[in-house]
Amino acid sequence: MVRAIYESLGYACKDCYTEFRAELDLLRLTGGASNSPLVRKIVGSITKNNTQVIDNSEQGAAGACMVGLLALKIANEYHELNKNWVEPYLKEEEIFDSKLSKIYEKSFEVYKSGYQAMSQFWDKNHQLQEGKHEN
């Protein structure tokens, strides 16, 4: 069950990055799940990215501050902010498992077709909630 949850995180990451046409070589992770070597291995292998943990328990707040500094034009670019807000907290980069990636590459299409097929289910469920179901 836990592995399935970890895999769903990886598939969701891959799906988002694919839709955004993002071409990454490195995926930086933070938060509680990033403490798990298995999460890093699975997410890295699914997305075919090396992973690197940002070891700062308040990285979400730091990211919000960075965006604020840029929006207020107190800072000019992320690279200058990273020197103080990200780089001091970086752990060693981990290389993704290419053998595991081959397995996940095949199963990603199944994952994607699964959630796409769910749209009909959610439409019918919504109709039931709205009292629009047929007898």
Buried (B, 14 or more C-beta within 10 A) or exposed (E): EEEEEBBBBBBBBBBEBEEEEEEEEEBBBBEEBBEBEEBBBBBBBBBBBBBBBBBBEEBEEBBEBBEEBBEEEEBEEBEEBEEEBBEEBBBEEBEBBEEBBEEBEEEBEEBBEEEEEEEEEEEEEEEEEEEEEEE
